[in-house]
Amino acid sequence: MSSTYINDVIRFFVLIAVQVLILSHINLGGYIDPMVYVLFILLLPFEIPGWALLISAFLLGYGVDSFSNSTGLHAAAAVFMAFVRPFVVRLVGAPAEYEGNLKPGIAHMGFKWFLAYTSLLVFVHHLVLFLLEAFRFAEIGMVLLRTILSSIFTIALIVIAVYLFMPRKK
């Protein structure tokens, strides 16, 4: 087993633990719910097969759901995020120096690319999560407000985490 897979497995469990033990208890004014566990999906290699990406996202969301008693909301949102990830990668595009063995991260792809990639996917994840949570369009204003505020806060935490814990480009 290569060190990349070991790092991904460790990241999987650490992000679930951080989410359920710390971040799930943070609710700033009822509008901001940080969900950094999506960083796992964001940092999976580009070459991961689609089925493995979807299963990984489901297990990640199911792990968060299991501890937060949210009956599949995180699993559904995480799977949808994983489903649209290849489209977002194509939409955002790859830098000219893309060689095929790069990983989605600031060190390999650059800050602007990573910020656009992360922003789109986190927004999609949060929108699906909060829509499923409200489960009616009468609260669309509240859902959009929560989505925007939570996305901004989550993106900021993700960028900080990437700068603090990810290896630099050699």
Secondary structure, DSSP 8 states (H G I E B T S, - for coil): --HHHHHHHHHHHHHHHHHHHTGGG--BTTTB---GGGHHHHTS-TTS-HHHHHHHHHHHHHHHHHHHT-TTHHHHHHHHHHHHHHHHHHHH---TT--SS--SSHHHH-HHHHHHHHHHHHHHHHHHHHHHHH-SGGGHHHHHHHHHHHHHHHHHHHHHHHHHHS----
